[in-house]
Amino acid sequence: MKRKEFDLNENQVIDIFKLRQIIRYEDVDTSECFNPDFENLSKNSEDTNELKASVNQIGLLQPIILAKTEFTENHKFFNWEIISGMKRHFVCKELNLKTIFSMKVDTILSRNDIKKLKLYESYINYKIPSDLITPKVVWFSIGKVYESQRSDNFSKDAKICSEITGIPLPIVRQAIKYAIDSKIVEKYTNSSPIEKI
């Protein structure tokens, strides 16, 4: 049975896997981050007093989420837009912290992608239950590796994908079979018939 907090469909899990592949964890200069809510937070700074005291005492426990956006691409001073964590960023600026721990998406995101990232923020760092990890979901994790490494040997390709991604071999084999059956990739012609999976 699925836990309530993981009431996701297969396409949503695929979105989460795609986001995980482009996220990096890094300290970023606080001045490089555009905070869309900074002016409002400045006017109501008492709302952040408790958070400020916490960060001052024990540091920032949860990273902010940053991304490249159309705004940052057309701005001289800001390299990142804050997608989530505006209060955390504001507090760090108030405390004169030069850097802030972040999850960076080093890809220009559309407004739709930004909505997805905000929606799935709480799932990004959690282990997705195994009943939601279907061959289709796994394919979206291994597809690029598979396409860059493909030979004409199913067993060899599956083994290489498993080694590179760290995903167990039987799951990788099922994902490749799914991609072949769905005609996402071409069938093997000369070796390792996939019927033996």
Summary of the structure (lengths in Angstrom):
residues: 197
radius of gyration: 21.1
end to end distance: 27.1
largest distance: 69.3
contacts: 539
relative contact order: 0.15
helix: 57%
strand: 15%
